Amino acid sequence: MRVLVACEFSGIVRDAFAAKGHDAWSCDLLPTERPGKHTQGNVLGILNDGWDLMIAHPPCTHLAVSGARWFKDKQIEQEKALEFVRLLLAAPIDRIALENPVAVISTRIRKPDQIIQPWMFGHGETKATCLWLKNLPTLVPTGIVSGRTGRIHREPPSPDRWKNRSRTFIGIAEAMANQWGALASLPPEPGVPGVQENEP
C-alpha cells in the first residue's frame, strides 16, 4: 500500500506503516526528524501521485477550540486553515484519515467520526484527538491503561513546545498501521461519510 502521511515531520506514523512493509512517505514543510522517505514541501503538490491511503495532520493553530479566545482576531487565517482541510479531505485518494484536536472543523465542515485518547492505546495520558475518516473503520483500542495525566497540555513554554505537542503517540501510530494497513487488499467500502459543508 502506498501511504502518505501529510504534515508530519516526526516520521512516527510513516515509520509505523513502513515497519509493516508499506511504501510509506511523510511530507511536511520541515525536514523529517528521523531517516526515512520524506518529501519536504507543500503536500498539496503530491496529492495526485497515486496514494492508496493518506493520514493527514493539518496544523491546528487556527482550528483548535483551545484557542477560541483568539478566533475573532484571526478569521482570515482560520478560513485558510479550513480551506486546507477541505482540500485534504477532497484529495483523490481512496482512504483518508484526518486528525486534529477538538476543532472548528466539527462545526464548519463536519463532525468527526471518532474521538480517541492516548490511554486507549497504551499511553497513560489524555489528549483528545478527533478523526475524520473516508472509507476507513474507526480505530479499535489496543491497550486501555489507567493513567490519565495531562502531560501534553502542561508542556512548559519553549521554542519546541508546538512540536512536542503535535507528535503522534507511538501506540496510536501502530494501531493505524496494524488496522488500516491490513485493508490493503480490500476495496474501499461504499457509503462512508464524505465531506459535508455546514453553516458556521
C-alpha positions in Angstrom: 0.0 0.0 0.0 1.3 3.5 -0.9 0.8 5.6 2.2 1.1 9.4 2.5 1.4 10.9 6.0 0.7 14.6 5.4 2.0 17.3 7.6 4.3 15.0 9.6 7.9 16.0 10.4 8.4 13.3 13.2 8.2 10.3 10.9 6.3 8.3 13.7 3.2 7.3 11.7 5.3 6.9 8.5 7.7 4.5 10.2 4.8 2.5 11.8 3.5 1.8 8.3 7.0 1.2 6.8 7.6 -1.4 9.5 4.6 -3.3 8.2 6.1 -3.3 4.6 4.1 -0.4 3.2 5.6 2.2 0.8 5.1 5.0 3.4 6.1 8.6 2.9 5.8 11.6 5.1 5.5 15.2 3.8 6.0 18.5 5.7 7.3 21.9 5.2 10.0 20.9 7.7 12.6 18.2 7.2 12.0 14.8 8.9 13.3 14.2 12.4 14.3 10.7 11.6 15.7 9.0 8.5 13.0 7.7 6.1 11.1 8.5 3.0 10.2 12.2 3.2 9.2 15.0 0.9 9.8 18.4 2.2 7.3 20.9 0.8 3.6 21.6 0.4 1.7 18.4 0.4 -0.9 19.8 -2.0 1.6 19.3 -4.8 1.7 15.5 -4.4 -1.9 14.5 -3.6 -2.3 13.2 -7.1 0.7 10.8 -7.0 -1.2 7.6 -6.7 -1.6 7.1 -2.9 -3.8 4.3 -1.5 -4.1 5.9 1.9 -3.5 9.3 3.4 -3.2 10.2 7.1 -3.2 13.9 7.4 -2.2 16.1 10.4 -3.1 19.6 9.3 -1.7 22.4 11.6 -4.2 23.1 14.4 -3.0 26.6 15.4 -6.0 28.4 13.9 -8.5 25.5 14.3 -8.3 24.0 17.8 -11.0 25.3 20.1 -8.4 25.6 22.9 -7.5 28.8 21.2 -11.1 30.0 20.8 -10.4 33.3 22.6 -8.2 34.4 19.7 -10.5 33.4 16.9 -12.0 36.9 16.4 -8.5 38.2 15.6 -7.5 35.6 13.1 -10.6 35.0 10.9 -8.6 35.1 7.7 -6.0 32.6 9.0 -8.8 30.3 10.1 -10.5 30.4 6.8 -7.2 29.5 5.1 -6.7 26.6 7.5 -10.3 25.3 6.9 -9.7 25.5 3.1 -6.6 23.4 3.5 -8.6 20.8 5.5 -11.2 20.8 2.7 -8.6 20.2 0.1 -7.1 17.3 2.1 -10.4 15.7 2.6 -11.3 16.1 -1.1 -8.0 14.6 -2.3 -8.3 11.8 -4.9 -7.2 9.1 -2.5 -9.5 6.1 -1.7 -8.9 6.1 2.0 -8.3 9.2 4.2 -7.9 9.8 7.9 -7.6 13.4 9.0 -6.7 14.1 12.7 -6.9 17.2 14.8 -7.7 18.2 18.3 -11.3 19.2 19.1 -11.6 21.9 16.5 -13.9 24.2 14.4 -13.7 21.5 11.7 -16.6 19.9 13.5 -18.9 22.9 13.0 -17.6 24.3 9.8 -17.1 21.1 7.8 -18.5 18.0 9.6 -18.4 16.2 12.9 -15.5 13.7 13.4 -16.2 10.0 13.0 -14.2 9.2 16.2 -12.5 10.8 19.1 -9.6 8.8 20.6 -7.3 9.2 23.6 -3.7 8.0 24.1 -4.8 6.0 27.1 -6.8 3.8 24.7 -3.6 2.8 23.0 -1.1 2.1 25.8 -0.2 5.6 26.9 -1.3 6.8 30.3 -2.1 10.3 29.1 -5.0 12.5 28.0 -5.1 14.2 24.6 -8.5 14.1 22.8 -7.9 13.6 19.1 -10.6 13.7 16.5 -10.6 11.6 13.4 -12.4 12.4 10.2 -12.5 9.2 8.1 -13.1 8.3 4.5 -13.5 4.6 3.6 -11.8 3.7 6.9 -13.2 2.0 10.0 -12.8 3.6 13.4 -9.8 2.5 15.4 -10.2 -0.3 17.9 -8.4 0.4 21.2 -5.4 -1.8 21.7 -4.5 -1.3 25.3 -6.6 0.8 27.7 -4.5 1.9 30.7 -5.4 3.6 33.9 -3.1 6.6 33.8 -4.8 9.9 32.9 -2.1 12.6 33.1 -2.3 15.7 31.0 1.5 16.0 30.2 0.9 17.3 26.7 -1.4 20.0 27.9 1.0 21.1 30.6 4.0 21.2 28.3 6.1 24.1 29.5 6.8 27.1 27.2 9.7 26.6 24.9 10.6 27.0 21.2 9.8 23.4 20.6 6.5 23.3 22.6 4.4 23.1 19.5 6.5 20.2 18.1 6.3 18.2 21.3 2.5 18.7 21.5 2.0 17.7 17.8 3.8 14.3 17.7 1.6 11.3 17.3 1.8 8.7 20.2 3.5 5.6 19.0 0.7 3.4 20.3 -1.8 5.3 18.1 0.6 5.1 15.1 1.0 1.4 15.5 -2.8 0.9 15.7 -3.3 2.8 12.5 -0.6 0.7 10.7 -1.9 -2.6 12.0 -5.6 -1.9 11.5 -5.7 0.4 8.4 -2.7 -1.2 6.8 -4.5 -4.5 6.8 -7.1 -3.1 4.4 -4.5 -3.0 1.6 -6.1 -6.0 -0.3 -9.7 -4.9 0.3 -11.7 -2.5 -1.9 -13.0 0.7 -0.2 -16.5 0.2 1.2 -19.2 2.5 -0.3 -21.3 4.8 1.7 -18.7 6.1 4.1 -19.3 9.7 5.0 -17.5 12.3 2.9 -17.1 16.0 3.1 -20.2 17.8 4.2 -20.4 21.5 4.4 -22.1 23.0 7.4 -23.0 26.6 8.2 -20.6 28.3 10.6 
